[in-house]
Amino acid sequence: MLYSWFTPWWGADIAVLPGKDDLVMRPWGIEVKGQVRANANPSMWAMPWYFTYFMWGYLAVCMLMLAASLFVTRRISIGRFSIPVATLLILFVGLSYMFAMAMAYGIGTLRAEAAGSVFVGESTVKHQMSGQKIKMVSELRDGFWFSVYAGAVLTVLGLVRFLFVRSPKA
């Protein structure tokens, strides 16, 4: 999960600008090159001021929950079933991480449509000041897929944890 957190999830290359990775999405926001920052409407890529702090807090809570799942031996009874708290912690982290990925993809798609482009693929964007059409190529990066896999693996581990961990005998 930590590796996927620091690996870019999405990137876009604007054809008229030199270099690559003019826009790069990471879990805590979008990094924008100076030329794009100066010429693009910030409402299309900027996040609220608290978003970065919220996402880093989310990572810290997830890591603490995973660490706590190693030591917590308590169980919760739901009807006739007794479920270990550690299993619930792991399941929560896995499912919430996959939900965060789905939200990132959904918000990226909505913002791309609002800008008149596509989130993944090749599109032509109209420059707001000059009216020129600019080619942009965007793609999901390895970090996105690592995050999907990390969420799925944590969810599966939460479900099959009982196969590996035995209850202490009284």
TIRO-2110 file (N, C-alpha, C; in Angstrom, 1 decimal):
// TIRO-2110
0.8, -1.2, 0.0, N, 1, A
0.0, 0.0, 0.0, CA, 1, A
0.9, 1.3, 0.0, C, 1, A
1.9, 1.2, 0.8, N, 2, A
2.8, 2.4, 0.8, CA, 2, A
3.5, 2.7, -0.5, C, 2, A
3.9, 1.6, -1.2, N, 3, A
4.5, 1.8, -2.5, CA, 3, A
3.6, 2.4, -3.5, C, 3, A
2.3, 2.0, -3.5, N, 4, A
1.4, 2.5, -4.4, CA, 4, A
1.0, 4.0, -4.1, C, 4, A
1.2, 4.3, -2.8, N, 5, A
0.9, 5.7, -2.4, CA, 5, A
1.9, 6.7, -3.0, C, 5, A
3.1, 6.3, -3.1, N, 6, A
4.1, 7.2, -3.7, CA, 6, A
4.4, 7.1, -5.2, C, 6, A
3.7, 6.2, -5.8, N, 7, A
3.8, 6.0, -7.3, CA, 7, A
2.7, 6.8, -7.9, C, 7, A
3.0, 7.6, -9.0, N, 8, A
1.9, 8.3, -9.7, CA, 8, A
0.7, 7.4, -10.1, C, 8, A
-0.5, 7.9, -10.0, N, 9, A
-1.7, 7.2, -10.4, CA, 9, A
-2.1, 7.5, -11.8, C, 9, A
-1.9, 8.7, -12.2, N, 10, A
-2.3, 9.2, -13.5, CA, 10, A
-1.4, 10.2, -14.0, C, 10, A
-1.2, 10.3, -15.3, N, 11, A
-0.4, 11.4, -15.9, CA, 11, A
-0.9, 11.8, -17.2, C, 11, A
-0.6, 13.1, -17.6, N, 12, A
-1.0, 13.6, -18.8, CA, 12, A
0.2, 14.4, -19.5, C, 12, A
0.3, 14.3, -20.8, N, 13, A
1.3, 14.9, -21.5, CA, 13, A
0.6, 15.9, -22.5, C, 13, A
1.0, 17.1, -22.5, N, 14, A
0.4, 18.1, -23.4, CA, 14, A
1.4, 18.3, -24.5, C, 14, A
1.0, 18.0, -25.8, N, 15, A
1.9, 17.9, -26.9, CA, 15, A
2.8, 19.2, -27.1, C, 15, A
2.2, 20.4, -26.9, N, 16, A
3.0, 21.6, -27.3, CA, 16, A
4.0, 21.9, -26.2, C, 16, A
4.0, 21.3, -25.1, N, 17, A
4.9, 21.6, -24.0, CA, 17, A
6.1, 20.6, -24.0, C, 17, A
7.3, 21.1, -23.8, N, 18, A
8.5, 20.2, -23.8, CA, 18, A
8.5, 19.3, -22.6, C, 18, A
9.0, 18.2, -22.7, N, 19, A
9.1, 17.2, -21.6, CA, 19, A
7.8, 16.4, -21.5, C, 19, A
7.8, 15.6, -20.5, N, 20, A
6.7, 14.7, -20.2, CA, 20, A
6.1, 15.0, -18.9, C, 20, A
5.0, 14.4, -18.6, N, 21, A
4.3, 14.5, -17.3, CA, 21, A
4.0, 16.0, -16.9, C, 21, A
3.2, 16.6, -17.8, N, 22, A
2.8, 18.0, -17.5, CA, 22, A
1.8, 18.0, -16.3, C, 22, A
1.0, 17.0, -16.2, N, 23, A
0.0, 16.8, -15.1, CA, 23, A
0.3, 15.4, -14.5, C, 23, A
0.4, 15.3, -13.2, N, 24, A
0.6, 14.0, -12.6, CA, 24, A
-0.3, 14.0, -11.3, C, 24, A
-1.2, 12.9, -11.3, N, 25, A
-2.1, 12.8, -10.1, CA, 25, A
-1.5, 11.8, -9.2, C, 25, A
-1.4, 12.2, -7.9, N, 26, A
-1.0, 11.3, -6.8, CA, 26, A
-2.2, 11.3, -5.8, C, 26, A
-2.1, 10.4, -4.8, N, 27, A
-3.2, 10.3, -3.9, CA, 27, A
-3.6, 11.7, -3.2, C, 27, A
-2.6, 12.5, -3.0, N, 28, A
-2.8, 13.7, -2.2, CA, 28, A
-3.0, 14.9, -3.1, C, 28, A
-3.1, 14.8, -4.4, N, 29, A
-3.4, 15.9, -5.3, CA, 29, A
-2.7, 15.8, -6.6, C, 29, A
-2.9, 16.8, -7.4, N, 30, A
-2.3, 16.8, -8.8, CA, 30, A
-1.1, 17.8, -8.8, C, 30, A
0.0, 17.3, -9.3, N, 31, A
1.2, 18.1, -9.5, CA, 31, A
1.1, 18.6, -10.9, C, 31, A
1.3, 19.9, -11.1, N, 32, A
1.2, 20.6, -12.3, CA, 32, A
2.5, 21.4, -12.6, C, 32, A
3.0, 21.2, -13.9, N, 33, A
4.1, 22.0, -14.3, CA, 33, A
3.8, 23.5, -14.3, C, 33, A
4.8, 24.3, -14.2, N, 34, A
4.6, 25.8, -14.1, CA, 34, A
3.9, 26.4, -15.3, C, 34, A
4.2, 25.9, -16.5, N, 35, A
3.5, 26.5, -17.7, CA, 35, A
2.1, 26.1, -17.7, C, 35, A
1.7, 24.9, -17.3, N, 36, A
0.3, 24.5, -17.3, CA, 36, A
-0.4, 25.3, -16.1, C, 36, A
0.3, 25.5, -15.0, N, 37, A
-0.3, 26.2, -13.9, CA, 37, A
-0.6, 27.7, -14.3, C, 37, A
0.3, 28.2, -15.1, N, 38, A
0.1, 29.7, -15.5, CA, 38, A
-1.0, 29.8, -16.5, C, 38, A
-1.2, 28.8, -17.3, N, 39, A
-2.2, 29.0, -18.5, CA, 39, A
-3.5, 28.2, -18.3, C, 39, A
-3.6, 27.4, -17.3, N, 40, A
-4.9, 26.6, -17.2, CA, 40, A
-5.7, 27.1, -16.1, C, 40, A
-7.0, 26.8, -16.2, N, 41, A
-7.9, 27.2, -15.1, CA, 41, A
-7.7, 26.3, -13.9, C, 41, A
-7.3, 26.9, -12.8, N, 42, A
-7.0, 26.0, -11.6, CA, 42, A
-8.2, 25.2, -11.1, C, 42, A
-9.4, 25.7, -11.4, N, 43, A
-10.6, 24.9, -10.9, CA, 43, A
-10.7, 23.6, -11.6, C, 43, A
-10.0, 23.3, -12.7, N, 44, A
-10.0, 22.1, -13.4, CA, 44, A
-9.1, 21.0, -12.8, C, 44, A
-8.1, 21.5, -12.0, N, 45, A
-7.1, 20.5, -11.5, CA, 45, A
-6.8, 20.7, -10.0, C, 45, A
-7.1, 21.9, -9.4, N, 46, A
-6.8, 22.1, -8.0, CA, 46, A
-7.8, 21.5, -7.1, C, 46, A
-7.3, 21.1, -6.0, N, 47, A
-8.2, 20.5, -4.9, CA, 47, A
-8.3, 21.5, -3.8, C, 47, A
-9.3, 21.3, -2.9, N, 48, A
-9.4, 22.2, -1.8, CA, 48, A
-8.2, 22.2, -0.9, C, 48, A
-8.0, 23.3, -0.2, N, 49, A
-6.7, 23.4, 0.6, CA, 49, A
-6.6, 22.3, 1.6, C, 49, A
-7.6, 21.7, 2.1, N, 50, A
-7.5, 20.7, 3.2, CA, 50, A
-7.4, 19.3, 2.6, C, 50, A
-7.5, 19.1, 1.3, N, 51, A
-7.5, 17.8, 0.7, CA, 51, A
-6.2, 17.0, 1.0, C, 51, A
-5.0, 17.7, 0.8, N, 52, A
-3.7, 17.1, 1.0, CA, 52, A
-3.6, 16.6, 2.5, C, 52, A
-4.0, 17.4, 3.4, N, 53, A
-3.9, 17.0, 4.8, CA, 53, A
-4.8, 15.9, 5.1, C, 53, A
-6.0, 15.9, 4.5, N, 54, A
-7.0, 14.8, 4.7, CA, 54, A
-6.4, 13.5, 4.2, C, 54, A
-5.8, 13.5, 3.0, N, 55, A
-5.3, 12.3, 2.4, CA, 55, A
-4.1, 11.7, 3.2, C, 55, A
-3.2, 12.6, 3.7, N, 56, A
-2.1, 12.1, 4.5, CA, 56, A
-2.6, 11.6, 5.8, C, 56, A
-3.6, 12.2, 6.4, N, 57, A
-4.2, 11.7, 7.6, CA, 57, A
-4.9, 10.3, 7.4, C, 57, A
-5.5, 10.2, 6.2, N, 58, A
-6.1, 8.9, 5.8, CA, 58, A
-5.0, 7.8, 5.8, C, 58, A
-3.9, 8.1, 5.1, N, 59, A
-2.8, 7.1, 5.1, CA, 59, A
-2.3, 6.7, 6.5, C, 59, A
-2.2, 7.7, 7.3, N, 60, A
-1.7, 7.5, 8.7, CA, 60, A
-2.7, 6.6, 9.5, C, 60, A
-4.0, 6.9, 9.3, N, 61, A
-5.0, 6.0, 10.0, CA, 61, A
-5.0, 4.6, 9.4, C, 61, A
-4.9, 4.5, 8.1, N, 62, A
-4.8, 3.1, 7.5, CA, 62, A
-3.6, 2.3, 8.0, C, 62, A
-2.4, 3.0, 8.1, N, 63, A
-1.2, 2.3, 8.6, CA, 63, A
-1.4, 1.9, 10.0, C, 63, A
-2.0, 2.8, 10.9, N, 64, A
-2.2, 2.5, 12.3, CA, 64, A
-3.2, 1.3, 12.4, C, 64, A
-4.2, 1.3, 11.6, N, 65, A
-5.2, 0.2, 11.7, CA, 65, A
-4.5, -1.1, 11.3, C, 65, A
-3.7, -1.1, 10.2, N, 66, A
-3.0, -2.3, 9.9, CA, 66, A
-2.0, -2.8, 10.9, C, 66, A
-1.3, -1.8, 11.6, N, 67, A
-0.4, -2.2, 12.7, CA, 67, A
-1.2, -2.7, 13.9, C, 67, A
-2.3, -2.1, 14.2, N, 68, A
-3.1, -2.6, 15.3, CA, 68, A
-3.7, -4.0, 15.0, C, 68, A
-4.0, -4.3, 13.8, N, 69, A
-4.5, -5.6, 13.5, CA, 69, A
-3.5, -6.7, 13.8, C, 69, A
-2.3, -6.4, 13.9, N, 70, A
-1.3, -7.4, 14.3, CA, 70, A
-1.3, -7.8, 15.8, C, 70, A
-1.9, -6.9, 16.6, N, 71, A
-1.8, -7.1, 18.0, CA, 71, A
-3.2, -7.2, 18.7, C, 71, A
-4.2, -6.8, 18.1, N, 72, A
-5.6, -6.9, 18.7, CA, 72, A
-6.1, -8.3, 18.6, C, 72, A
-6.5, -8.8, 19.8, N, 73, A
-7.1, -10.2, 19.9, CA, 73, A
-8.5, -10.2, 20.2, C, 73, A
-9.1, -9.0, 20.4, N, 74, A
-10.5, -8.9, 20.8, CA, 74, A
-11.4, -9.4, 19.6, C, 74, A
-12.6, -9.8, 20.0, N, 75, A
-13.6, -10.3, 19.0, CA, 75, A
-14.9, -9.5, 19.3, C, 75, A
-15.7, -9.3, 18.2, N, 76, A
-17.0, -8.7, 18.3, CA, 76, A
-18.1, -9.7, 17.9, C, 76, A
-19.1, -9.8, 18.7, N, 77, A
-20.2, -10.8, 18.4, CA, 77, A
-21.3, -10.0, 17.7, C, 77, A
-21.6, -10.6, 16.5, N, 78, A
-22.7, -10.1, 15.7, CA, 78, A
-23.7, -11.2, 15.5, C, 78, A
-24.7, -11.2, 16.4, N, 79, A
-25.6, -12.4, 16.4, CA, 79, A
-24.9, -13.6, 16.8, C, 79, A
-25.0, -14.7, 16.0, N, 80, A
-24.3, -15.9, 16.4, CA, 80, A
-22.8, -15.9, 16.0, C, 80, A
-22.4, -14.9, 15.2, N, 81, A
-21.0, -14.9, 14.7, CA, 81, A
-20.2, -14.1, 15.6, C, 81, A
-18.9, -14.6, 15.8, N, 82, A
-17.9, -13.8, 16.5, CA, 82, A
-16.8, -13.5, 15.5, C, 82, A
-16.6, -12.2, 15.3, N, 83, A
-15.6, -11.8, 14.3, CA, 83, A
-14.5, -11.1, 15.0, C, 83, A
-13.2, -11.4, 14.6, N, 84, A
-12.1, -10.7, 15.2, CA, 84, A
-12.0, -9.3, 14.8, C, 84, A
-11.7, -8.4, 15.7, N, 85, A
-11.6, -7.0, 15.4, CA, 85, A
-10.5, -6.8, 14.3, C, 85, A
-9.4, -7.6, 14.4, N, 86, A
-8.3, -7.4, 13.5, CA, 86, A
-8.8, -7.7, 12.0, C, 86, A
-9.7, -8.6, 11.8, N, 87, A
-10.2, -8.9, 10.5, CA, 87, A
-11.0, -7.7, 10.0, C, 87, A
-11.8, -7.1, 10.9, N, 88, A
-12.6, -5.9, 10.5, CA, 88, A
-11.7, -4.7, 10.1, C, 88, A
-10.6, -4.6, 10.9, N, 89, A
-9.6, -3.5, 10.6, CA, 89, A
-9.0, -3.7, 9.2, C, 89, A
-8.6, -4.9, 8.9, N, 90, A
-7.9, -5.2, 7.6, CA, 90, A
-9.0, -5.0, 6.5, C, 90, A
-10.2, -5.5, 6.7, N, 91, A
-11.2, -5.3, 5.6, CA, 91, A
-11.5, -3.9, 5.4, C, 91, A
-11.6, -3.1, 6.5, N, 92, A
-11.9, -1.7, 6.3, CA, 92, A
-10.8, -1.0, 5.5, C, 92, A
-9.6, -1.2, 5.8, N, 93, A
-8.5, -0.6, 5.0, CA, 93, A
-8.5, -1.0, 3.6, C, 93, A
-8.7, -2.3, 3.3, N, 94, A
-8.7, -2.8, 1.9, CA, 94, A
-9.9, -2.2, 1.1, C, 94, A
-11.1, -2.2, 1.7, N, 95, A
-12.3, -1.7, 1.0, CA, 95, A
-12.2, -0.2, 0.9, C, 95, A
-11.7, 0.5, 1.9, N, 96, A
-11.7, 1.9, 1.8, CA, 96, A
-10.6, 2.4, 0.7, C, 96, A
-9.6, 1.6, 0.6, N, 97, A
-8.6, 2.0, -0.4, CA, 97, A
-9.1, 1.8, -1.8, C, 97, A
-9.9, 0.7, -2.0, N, 98, A
-10.5, 0.5, -3.3, CA, 98, A
-11.5, 1.6, -3.6, C, 98, A
-12.3, 2.0, -2.6, N, 99, A
-13.2, 3.0, -2.7, CA, 99, A
-12.5, 4.4, -3.1, C, 99, A
-11.4, 4.6, -2.4, N, 100, A
-10.6, 5.8, -2.8, CA, 100, A
-10.2, 5.8, -4.2, C, 100, A
-9.8, 4.6, -4.7, N, 101, A
-9.4, 4.5, -6.1, CA, 101, A
-10.6, 4.8, -7.1, C, 101, A
-11.7, 4.3, -6.7, N, 102, A
-12.9, 4.5, -7.5, CA, 102, A
-13.3, 6.0, -7.5, C, 102, A
-13.2, 6.6, -6.4, N, 103, A
-13.5, 8.0, -6.3, CA, 103, A
-12.5, 8.9, -7.1, C, 103, A
-11.2, 8.5, -7.0, N, 104, A
-10.2, 9.3, -7.8, CA, 104, A
-10.5, 9.2, -9.3, C, 104, A
-10.8, 8.0, -9.7, N, 105, A
-11.2, 7.8, -11.2, CA, 105, A
-12.4, 8.5, -11.5, C, 105, A
-13.4, 8.5, -10.7, N, 106, A
-14.7, 9.2, -11.0, CA, 106, A
-14.5, 10.7, -11.0, C, 106, A
-13.8, 11.2, -10.0, N, 107, A
-13.6, 12.7, -10.0, CA, 107, A
-12.7, 13.1, -11.1, C, 107, A
-11.7, 12.3, -11.5, N, 108, A
-10.9, 12.6, -12.6, CA, 108, A
-11.7, 12.7, -13.9, C, 108, A
-12.6, 11.7, -14.1, N, 109, A
-13.4, 11.6, -15.3, CA, 109, A
-14.3, 12.8, -15.3, C, 109, A
-14.9, 13.2, -14.2, N, 110, A
-15.9, 14.4, -14.2, CA, 110, A
-15.1, 15.7, -14.5, C, 110, A
-13.9, 15.8, -13.9, N, 111, A
-13.2, 17.1, -14.2, CA, 111, A
-12.7, 17.1, -15.6, C, 111, A
-12.3, 16.0, -16.2, N, 112, A
-11.8, 16.0, -17.6, CA, 112, A
-13.0, 16.3, -18.5, C, 112, A
-14.2, 15.8, -18.2, N, 113, A
-15.3, 16.1, -19.1, CA, 113, A
-15.7, 17.6, -19.0, C, 113, A
-15.5, 18.2, -17.8, N, 114, A
-15.8, 19.6, -17.6, CA, 114, A
-14.8, 20.4, -18.4, C, 114, A
-13.6, 19.9, -18.6, N, 115, A
-12.6, 20.6, -19.3, CA, 115, A
-12.6, 20.4, -20.8, C, 115, A
-13.5, 19.5, -21.2, N, 116, A
-13.7, 19.2, -22.6, CA, 116, A
-12.7, 18.1, -23.1, C, 116, A
-12.2, 17.3, -22.2, N, 117, A
-11.3, 16.2, -22.7, CA, 117, A
-11.7, 14.9, -22.1, C, 117, A
-10.9, 13.9, -22.2, N, 118, A
-11.1, 12.6, -21.6, CA, 118, A
-10.1, 12.4, -20.6, C, 118, A
-10.4, 11.6, -19.6, N, 119, A
-9.5, 11.3, -18.4, CA, 119, A
-8.4, 10.4, -18.9, C, 119, A
-8.8, 9.4, -19.6, N, 120, A
-7.8, 8.4, -20.1, CA, 120, A
-7.9, 8.3, -21.6, C, 120, A
-6.8, 8.6, -22.3, N, 121, A
-6.8, 8.5, -23.7, CA, 121, A
-6.3, 9.8, -24.4, C, 121, A
-6.5, 10.0, -25.6, N, 122, A
-6.1, 11.1, -26.4, CA, 122, A
-7.2, 12.1, -26.6, C, 122, A
-7.0, 13.4, -26.4, N, 123, A
-8.1, 14.3, -26.5, CA, 123, A
-7.5, 15.7, -27.0, C, 123, A
-8.4, 16.5, -27.5, N, 124, A
-8.0, 17.8, -28.0, CA, 124, A
-8.7, 18.8, -27.1, C, 124, A
-7.8, 19.7, -26.5, N, 125, A
-8.3, 20.6, -25.5, CA, 125, A
-8.2, 22.0, -26.1, C, 125, A
-9.2, 22.9, -25.9, N, 126, A
-9.2, 24.2, -26.4, CA, 126, A
-8.5, 25.1, -25.3, C, 126, A
-7.5, 25.8, -25.7, N, 127, A
-6.8, 26.8, -24.8, CA, 127, A
-7.7, 27.9, -24.6, C, 127, A
-7.9, 28.3, -23.3, N, 128, A
-8.9, 29.3, -22.9, CA, 128, A
-8.5, 30.7, -23.4, C, 128, A
-7.2, 31.0, -23.4, N, 129, A
-6.9, 32.4, -23.8, CA, 129, A
-6.7, 32.6, -25.3, C, 129, A
-6.0, 31.7, -25.9, N, 130, A
-5.7, 31.8, -27.4, CA, 130, A
-6.8, 31.2, -28.3, C, 130, A
-7.5, 30.2, -27.7, N, 131, A
-8.5, 29.5, -28.5, CA, 131, A
-7.9, 28.4, -29.4, C, 131, A
-6.6, 28.1, -29.3, N, 132, A
-6.0, 27.1, -30.0, CA, 132, A
-6.4, 25.7, -29.5, C, 132, A
-6.3, 24.7, -30.4, N, 133, A
-6.6, 23.4, -30.0, CA, 133, A
-5.3, 22.7, -29.7, C, 133, A
-5.2, 22.1, -28.5, N, 134, A
-4.0, 21.4, -28.0, CA, 134, A
-4.2, 20.0, -27.8, C, 134, A
-3.3, 19.1, -28.2, N, 135, A
-3.4, 17.7, -28.1, CA, 135, A
-2.9, 17.3, -26.7, C, 135, A
-3.7, 16.4, -26.0, N, 136, A
-3.3, 16.0, -24.7, CA, 136, A
-3.5, 14.4, -24.7, C, 136, A
-2.5, 13.7, -24.2, N, 137, A
-2.5, 12.3, -24.0, CA, 137, A
-2.4, 12.0, -22.5, C, 137, A
-3.4, 11.2, -22.0, N, 138, A
-3.4, 10.9, -20.6, CA, 138, A
-3.5, 9.4, -20.4, C, 138, A
-3.0, 8.9, -19.3, N, 139, A
-3.1, 7.5, -19.0, CA, 139, A
-3.0, 7.2, -17.6, C, 139, A
-3.6, 6.0, -17.2, N, 140, A
-3.5, 5.5, -15.8, CA, 140, A
-2.1, 5.0, -15.7, C, 140, A
-1.4, 5.3, -14.6, N, 141, A
-0.1, 4.9, -14.3, CA, 141, A
0.0, 3.7, -13.5, C, 141, A
1.2, 3.1, -13.3, N, 142, A
1.3, 1.9, -12.5, CA, 142, A
0.8, 2.1, -11.0, C, 142, A
1.0, 3.2, -10.5, N, 143, A
0.5, 3.5, -9.1, CA, 143, A
-1.0, 3.2, -8.9, C, 143, A
-1.8, 3.5, -10.0, N, 144, A
-3.2, 3.3, -9.9, CA, 144, A
-3.5, 1.8, -9.8, C, 144, A
-2.8, 1.0, -10.7, N, 145, A
-3.0, -0.4, -10.6, CA, 145, A
-2.5, -1.1, -9.4, C, 145, A
-1.3, -0.6, -8.9, N, 146, A
-0.8, -1.1, -7.6, CA, 146, A
-1.8, -0.8, -6.5, C, 146, A
-2.4, 0.3, -6.5, N, 147, A
-3.4, 0.6, -5.5, CA, 147, A
-4.6, -0.3, -5.6, C, 147, A
-5.1, -0.5, -6.8, N, 148, A
-6.2, -1.5, -6.9, CA, 148, A
-5.8, -2.8, -6.4, C, 148, A
-4.6, -3.3, -6.7, N, 149, A
-4.2, -4.6, -6.3, CA, 149, A
-4.0, -4.6, -4.8, C, 149, A
-3.4, -3.6, -4.2, N, 150, A
-3.2, -3.5, -2.8, CA, 150, A
-4.6, -3.6, -2.0, C, 150, A
-5.6, -2.8, -2.5, N, 151, A
-6.9, -2.9, -1.9, CA, 151, A
-7.5, -4.2, -2.0, C, 151, A
-7.4, -4.9, -3.1, N, 152, A
-7.9, -6.2, -3.3, CA, 152, A
-7.2, -7.2, -2.5, C, 152, A
-5.9, -7.2, -2.4, N, 153, A
-5.1, -8.1, -1.6, CA, 153, A
-5.5, -7.9, -0.1, C, 153, A
-5.6, -6.7, 0.4, N, 154, A
-6.0, -6.5, 1.8, CA, 154, A
-7.4, -7.0, 2.1, C, 154, A
-8.3, -6.8, 1.2, N, 155, A
-9.6, -7.3, 1.3, CA, 155, A
-9.6, -8.9, 1.4, C, 155, A
-8.9, -9.5, 0.5, N, 156, A
-8.8, -11.0, 0.5, CA, 156, A
-8.1, -11.4, 1.8, C, 156, A
-7.1, -10.8, 2.2, N, 157, A
-6.4, -11.2, 3.4, CA, 157, A
-7.3, -11.0, 4.6, C, 157, A
-8.1, -10.0, 4.6, N, 158, A
-9.1, -9.9, 5.7, CA, 158, A
-10.1, -11.0, 5.7, C, 158, A
-10.5, -11.4, 4.6, N, 159, A
-11.5, -12.5, 4.5, CA, 159, A
-10.9, -13.9, 4.8, C, 159, A
-9.7, -14.1, 4.5, N, 160, A
-9.1, -15.5, 4.7, CA, 160, A
-8.1, -15.5, 5.9, C, 160, A
-8.1, -14.4, 6.7, N, 161, A
-7.2, -14.3, 7.9, CA, 161, A
-7.4, -15.5, 8.8, C, 161, A
-8.6, -15.9, 9.0, N, 162, A
-8.9, -17.0, 9.9, CA, 162, A
-8.1, -18.3, 9.5, C, 162, A
-7.7, -18.5, 8.3, N, 163, A
-7.0, -19.6, 7.9, CA, 163, A
-5.5, -19.6, 8.4, C, 163, A
-5.0, -18.4, 8.7, N, 164, A
-3.6, -18.3, 9.1, CA, 164, A
-3.4, -18.0, 10.6, C, 164, A
-4.4, -17.4, 11.2, N, 165, A
-4.3, -17.0, 12.6, CA, 165, A
-5.2, -17.9, 13.4, C, 165, A
-4.7, -18.5, 14.4, N, 166, A
-5.5, -19.3, 15.3, CA, 166, A
-5.8, -18.5, 16.6, C, 166, A
-7.0, -18.8, 17.2, N, 167, A
-7.4, -18.1, 18.4, CA, 167, A
-6.6, -18.7, 19.6, C, 167, A
-6.2, -17.8, 20.5, N, 168, A
-5.5, -18.3, 21.7, CA, 168, A
-6.4, -19.2, 22.5, C, 168, A
-5.8, -20.2, 23.1, N, 169, A
-6.6, -21.1, 23.9, CA, 169, A
-6.7, -20.6, 25.3, C, 169, A
-7.8, -20.7, 26.0, N, 170, A
-8.0, -20.1, 27.3, CA, 170, A
-7.4, -20.9, 28.4, C, 170, A
END
